[in-house]
């Protein structure tokens, strides 16, 4: 597999690195970030949201910008700790079939973020996320990988199906602004779907213990699959969820989390995802029978 790595200027984001093969292309910011600001088929629509309007005034008279794309955070979410700006240039180097990008250590928080992004075959991507604790003391933290998807699509996540006898087998987390009767969410027997609506500004978010280890997003007539490992018995943030999804009027986020760990000084926490882009898979029928057929053919 031939992989092309080249420096480019990308829209208003300045210097970036384009990573591509004959099928898919990624654009990774280097004047800020690290962010994967573009992901999709060569010459086609960006499956990720970009130029997102949200900004947040944060610590030290600085501004955190959503921008869009894929980013690495650390959980639990807390202001201003999780909103440290990523507005400065990052270092990068080539690795086999991809690149590694490293952010300067976050001021005050003293966590250093890096991502290794590699193409795996024609239409797959592996992203290795790393949080390095530069503090002089141990911290409790989880890795939090967030992909901001382009508007207009529908996300799908499988509900846990493990037989636990008389015990409960799933955890669902909801946020204060989430209404369970929101028209964008469908609580199915096997799957939960969440549709992005450009006309609905009110945010909605839920989290789930994603034991299946995958979530999918249908948009532009294509299918994007995001995979991660769920650890049975692991201690996860937000009441024990390993996957969260959030939407508003301009995007939808697909978020995976690692278990919470006690991270000693100069130790690293690794969290890995695999992405897959499949062309020509529109969601014309959102029924669970149709979803079963798609899952059996393309996901499992």
Buried (B, 14 or more C-beta within 10 A) or exposed (E): EEBEBEEEEBEEBEBBBBBBBEBBBBBBBBBBBBBBBBBBBEEBBBBBBBBBEEEBEBBEEBEBBBBBBBBBBBBBEEEBBBBBBBEEBBEBEEEEBBBBBBBEBBEEBBBBBBBBBBBBEEBBBBBBBBBBBEBEEEBEBBBBBBBBBBBBBBBBBBBBEEEEEEEEEBBBBBEEEBEEEBEBBBEBEBBBBBBBBEEBEEEBBBBBBBBBBBBBBBBBEBBBBBBBBBEEEBEBBBEBBBBBBBBBBBBBBBBBBBBBBEBEEEEEBEBBBBBBBBBEBEBEEBEBEEBEEBBEEEBE
